[in-house]
């Protein structure tokens, strides 16, 4: 599922402001994918909270958890950051200290300046949010575990509503510099709704709460096909709502059933294409793919496609996808996976065949 969620992100970045697809075809796909990436971000944030709760280890320590998260994220980030530096040097792009150091240390999403938020490797802003999630998780999980079933349901409803309330707050309270001349939307409003880690934390905590409900058997069984259709309907609706609503975390409402359906299908051993070896491997590559794909697209746009024919430009776009996937495979195989095995592993409890109470996980899962 993670790899499928990464595809709309690639489609958005490959069409927005790019010339791989031209003429009426280019305009059609640009319009089609203009809001494609934002629901995927919600999916990743919800899934992150869900999986971490699903795979929580009873005797785990806070330093041990933080170590595993650091090993999972930072090596790939640092390599992608280094590659970005090389590309900028080749292009003679200027380096700005604020962009450089905030991106290096993954704190750029705390700065309400779009050039800083998307400086260096643009997609790394979401890792800045994940850092806050990971730091907070050992404190949040015990609190969520204390909630009753009714409390969990109330928390889920409130957390699903937070992104909508964040948009209302931004529209009515936050002013700033207009994003485009003559338009009411400001840089600061977009930052608060889309980039600000505290705002996006609602989706992560929603994933924690939903995982607790699923582990306790307190949610109705959801089939993969109905959940996928529900998510698709939400994706199509997301493209029709006002801009701030479409880019915020409002899509969390539409993707939660899909996460629930995937988890329960795994527990029951339900046959699914998502559980095949190829899809599982692609899911493992999705993090590295997400980190490197913009570098391929921006570099090709800058140095290759300007003087190409339409067919050659399309072939270059396909080549960017293939190259991103190949580099992602290399990063996962020779960097991420070996480091996680050596420094990020910990003994796992033996899984039990019967469903456990809400305070214990049903089975171990990988993040």
Buried (B, 14 or more C-beta within 10 A) or exposed (E): BBBBBBBBBBBBBBBBEBBBBBEEEBEEBBEEBBBBBBBBBBBBBBBBBBBBBBBBBEEBEEEBBBBBBBBBBBBBBEBBBEBBBEBBEEEEEEEEEEBBEBBBEBBBBBBBBBEBBBBBBBBBBBBBBBBBBBBBBBEBBEEBBEBEEEEBBEBBEBBBEBBBEBBEBBBEEBEBEEBEEEEEBBBBBBBBBBBBBEBBBBBBBBBBBBBBBBBBBEBEEBEBEEBBEBBEEBBEEBBEBEBBBBBBBBBBBBBBBBBBBBBBBBBEEBEBEBEEEEBEEBBBBBBBBBBBBBBBBBBBBEEBBEEBEBEEBBBBBEBBBEBBBBBBBBBBEEBBEEBBEEEBEEEEEEEEEEEBEBEBBBBEBEB
